[in-house]
Amino acid sequence: MSDQQGQDYDGIKYRDEKKSPGIFRVLFVLLVVWGVIYMGYYLFSGWSSRSEADAARKARDEMKQTAHMAAEVSGAGVAGSGHKIETYIAAGKQLYGNLCVACHGEAAKGGIGPDLTVSKFRYGKERLDITKSIAEGRPGGMPAFSSQISREQIESLVEYVLSLK
């Protein structure tokens, strides 16, 4: 009984095969080739991790904030846009009337939302903090507006909020 071909073990026939089915070998080779191409693309295409992308975004936002602060100090327009700060504040006031009055009140003294005339906000009163609050929203009721209004409109709202006293 050295030949096991055709033997029956509890209803299972023994087949002596030396190779795996051809389709499995083809699929395996394709998977390996795809994996090598995929890794090569992401390693050599300039792909960055989330933390690198966040650091780049933060650096860009800080440069923007510096430009805004320089424009405020000089009283000139916002760098490169041709708009004066007063134009941003006026546009922000109009947007505030359309989007924010329901929660923050007509005089921005609060209601459902917090008082915007205080000297300190819960999430910070820096330009970047306010921009993030408007664009991405905050837990506990502040909705995100980045999908409803443009980046420039968000900046005008930030200018208006910063002008409130």
Buried (B, 14 or more C-beta within 10 A) or exposed (E): EEEEEEEEEEEEEEEEEEEEEEEEEEEEEEEEEEEEEEEEEEEEEEEEEEEEEEEEEEEEBEEBBEBBEEBBEEEEBBEEEEBBBEBBBBBBBBBBEEBBBEBBBEEBEBBEBBBBBBEEBEEEBEBBBBBBBBBEBBEEEBEEBBEEBEEEBBBBBBBBBBBBE
